[in-house]
Amino acid sequence: GAGVSQSPSNKVTEKGKDVELRCDPISGHTALYWYRQSLGQGLEFLIYFQGNSAPDKSGLPSDRFSAERTGGSVSTLTIQRTQQEDSAVYLCASSLGAGLSGELFFGEGSRLTVL
Amino acid sequence: AQRVTQPEKLLSVFKGAPVELKCNYSYSGSPELFWYVQYSRQRLQLLLRHISRESIKGFTADLNKGETSFHLKKPFAQEEDSAMYYCALTSQGAQKLVFGQGTRLTINP
């Protein structure tokens, strides 16, 4: 497909379990972002990858959150020991290159519900 | 620190009426401002950016550095404008967008 692809689209898990969310960016896009979208909080930046540079992890809310990007393409966001406050829609976005033009292309998101 | 404030979580207007979605920002440097929109069951997408000074779907937004605002306006609202709107900020050379809390716009028939 031509767009950013995320999986799973919905995930329900029990408190304390680990979850992995996957993002497949647009081919050729070197920059990849993870955001969290929750009611009343807007879009919260989590982490940013650009090429082979060290990622900007400044938005990760705790050490339970981590992300990888393998081969400069697919990314996985991992949440360990999930808590109810982690329930949100996790959005992935990609853009063409370094130096933000403002055009981020978003996926449809992964809705996480922690019971 | 960069901050974007959208004071209205919900905004409801009648079809044909003017609409204004407010956005204020906090940044001491030279900002670049954007509006993103998410229609029902669609992906979040770019609506317009201030450097382009463009009108998209009848919407315009003017950057007012004195008031640190970037309000989104449309003179005559249409039902298909109902969506979630996010204002976003970055700066030249920066690597991420900072988003506001969003405003849900509902256009009543």
Boltz contact constraints between the chains, C-beta under 6 A:
constraints:
  - contact:
      token1: [A, 42]
      token2: [B, 99]
      max_distance: 6.0
  - contact:
      token1: [A, 42]
      token2: [B, 100]
      max_distance: 6.0
  - contact:
      token1: [A, 42]
      token2: [B, 101]
      max_distance: 6.0
  - contact:
      token1: [A, 42]
      token2: [B, 102]
      max_distance: 6.0
  - contact:
      token1: [A, 43]
      token2: [B, 99]
      max_distance: 6.0
  - contact:
      token1: [A, 45]
      token2: [B, 96]
      max_distance: 6.0
  - contact:
      token1: [A, 48]
      token2: [B, 95]
      max_distance: 6.0
  - contact:
      token1: [A, 48]
      token2: [B, 96]
      max_distance: 6.0
  - contact:
      token1: [A, 100]
      token2: [B, 90]
      max_distance: 6.0
  - contact:
      token1: [A, 100]
      token2: [B, 94]
      max_distance: 6.0
  - contact:
      token1: [A, 100]
      token2: [B, 95]
      max_distance: 6.0
  - contact:
      token1: [A, 102]
      token2: [B, 34]
      max_distance: 6.0
  - contact:
      token1: [A, 102]
      token2: [B, 49]
      max_distance: 6.0
  - contact:
      token1: [A, 103]
      token2: [B, 46]
      max_distance: 6.0
  - contact:
      token1: [A, 106]
      token2: [B, 43]
      max_distance: 6.0
  - contact:
      token1: [A, 106]
      token2: [B, 44]
      max_distance: 6.0
  - contact:
      token1: [A, 108]
      token2: [B, 43]
      max_distance: 6.0
